[in-house]
Amino acid sequence: MKCRNCSAEIADNALICYRCGTATTEAKYQPAAARRASRSGLVATIVAIALIVVLFAVMGRIATGETSQWVRAAAVAVAVVIVALRAYARRRR
């Protein structure tokens, strides 16, 4: 058999040409296309980080006893929403 690139004579069962390194057959698997980071994912991450920072501030006030029960419930609800939104965004990919 002849190499399709350099026309060297190679064995019939060769996978690559010994002379130029060209593959004798097409690849079975193609590399995955590179993903581009979406702006919406970046915005969601920044919003989530900002909400987590606010949550830590509120939790710090809870530890000192300066907040009401309503604020505690709101902080927990925000944390649950953040986790749910991130899980949904990951599953959509």
Buried (B, 14 or more C-beta within 10 A) or exposed (E): EEBEEEEEEBEEEEEEBEEEEEEBEEEEEEEEEEEEEEEEEEEBEEEBEEBEEEBEEBBEBBEEEEBEEEEBEBBEEBBEEBEEBEEEBEEEE
